[in-house]
Amino acid sequence: MSELAIVRDGGMLIRDGKIEKVGPSDEIEKQAGDAQVVDAKGRVVLPGFVDAHTHLVFAGNRLDDFERRARGETYERIAAAGGGIWSTVEKTRAASDVDLFEQAKKHAQWFLKCGTTTVEAKSGYGLTVNDELEILRTIQRVTQETPLECVPTFLGAHAIPREHQTPEYVDLIVNEMLPRVAEDKLAEFCDVFCERGYFDLEQSRKVLTAAKKLGLKLRMHADQLTNSGAAKLAAELGATTADHLEKTGERGIAAMKSANVQPVLLPGSVYALGSTFYPRAREMMEAGLAVVLATDFNPGSAPTPSMPMVLSLACTQMKMSSGETITASTINAAHSLGRGDKIGSLEAGKLANFAIFDCEDYRELAYWFGFSQTHSVYVRGERV
């Protein structure tokens, strides 16, 4: 993961939105003919970041939660008092489809400004059949009407709505929500928040098994607040990813390795929640796992679209090298979304999704933090 195959003084020839050739600039220039020339002037050119865990579509914010955490209240206590996920559900349900899309479009611009060109985007702030479908349709619109590509994930099992008991709501997900999502082809993945007070192992198994039968690939919010065995369940079910993993131990890591489950690590949420309990990234990489880094962008526990900030946290708090963080946020992330053959690296035949950063060395992206070093961003060869 630390070997980046850097092409120094390199260039790319781009045609019809795809990379045709990559090599030394002088060789590319000879083959360019009358092509438009973009001179990066010694800056770093990287694949566009691939953010493999976001909650892109929601209404409002959670400033009150932020203030309460600053006063020392825990995530669980805030949720029990009516904050947390439920407060965003109420705001999202109340928003019109126009307002919901406009806020999502603004979020998409934030990602692009940070050098991100593809995101995984989850539902989960509706928790009714119609509201969940509306969020997934909004995600589709973001892909269609902005340069940001979104990979949609159904997360109906994000929290228990107040109007339902847990078993009743799990049945609603399995019998009504999932069939509609699959029938309308609104999502590629199904996710579940497997955690104490949300969905236990058996409820998570029921939802994910039903999703798999309908042709959806699986992801999981696993072992974030407690080591519940969710990482092992992800392995048992053949999930593509297990995400968070702050409390995952040796057995969970071994189980993920045995089933080729990719760990998606979210240091931004650990930071924003005021915790110091980061995932065991080094042990996962030493076990041979293809680690992914993502923002977990959401209004409560990770209000940031900045992948460079996540890289900085991964280096300083999880002791990943700069090269490892680049791999984890580009090609590894692309493979976790089933797009490793199209994006995530600058190779012939792939989409020309890339960012130019105002620095001379890729390590500066994690070294300097708290401001944007993005010079320009290109999607399918077009500056956005």
C-alpha angles and dihedrals in degrees: 000000000000094000108089103175091231117198106209116212084005134166141193132217109213125193129175093351096307135097109254101178139001125196145101111341095239091055093046091049091056090056097041098086110182094344120141108263122221111192111205089191098220095315125137116265115199137170110269109269115261109215106201100187123044139137094213101167121063140114128243126352140266102240091142090057089049091054093047092051089050087058090054104263117145128239090249094049093050091050091049089053093056100270127102123059093346094062090055090047090057093050093045093049090050095050122095119240088249093054092044092053093045092054091046090050089054090051090051090056090051091055093048092050088056092053098260116137102170130038136179105229126199134202116214106120096088105053094186125089095250097040093049091049090049092054091050091049089051089054088053090051091052089057092046098044105033132047091247114101113218125199105205124226126185111226102171086141093068099111140341112265115230093241093062141057113231099253091047092050093048088054089051091053093047099041104034115011101045096046090051093047091050095043093052092041091232099146141033096198140034120214134186133196099232103190143117109284093019121054121341126213097272094045090048090049091052094052096044094045090053091048092050091052088055092054100259120137117232137244129168140204094223137183096343101140101010136017095249098157093259093134089057090049090052088055093046092052095044095243117182092226142008111206134206099009095175091146099034114126137195096291093052091048091050091048092051091050092051091054099035093242111166115228113225108202122201110192091164091069092049089052095045093049090054093242128139096201103107125177119269095255096162093053090048093052092045088053088057098254119152096235120207127201121208138165101236084216107200137132096253118037103014115023096174134100091188115119091180088060089051090051090053092051091047091054098043101035105027098031095234117155120245090250092052091052092052091051091046093053098043125025098015090048091048091054091050087060094046092251103103091119092056109035142009100075138047101250136136112274096025127110114274094243108145145136131221114215127202095240139085099225127044090225089070090073092072095028098060109049140176098048138061120264092181112130099177141338129216129197118191088347095306123112110240 
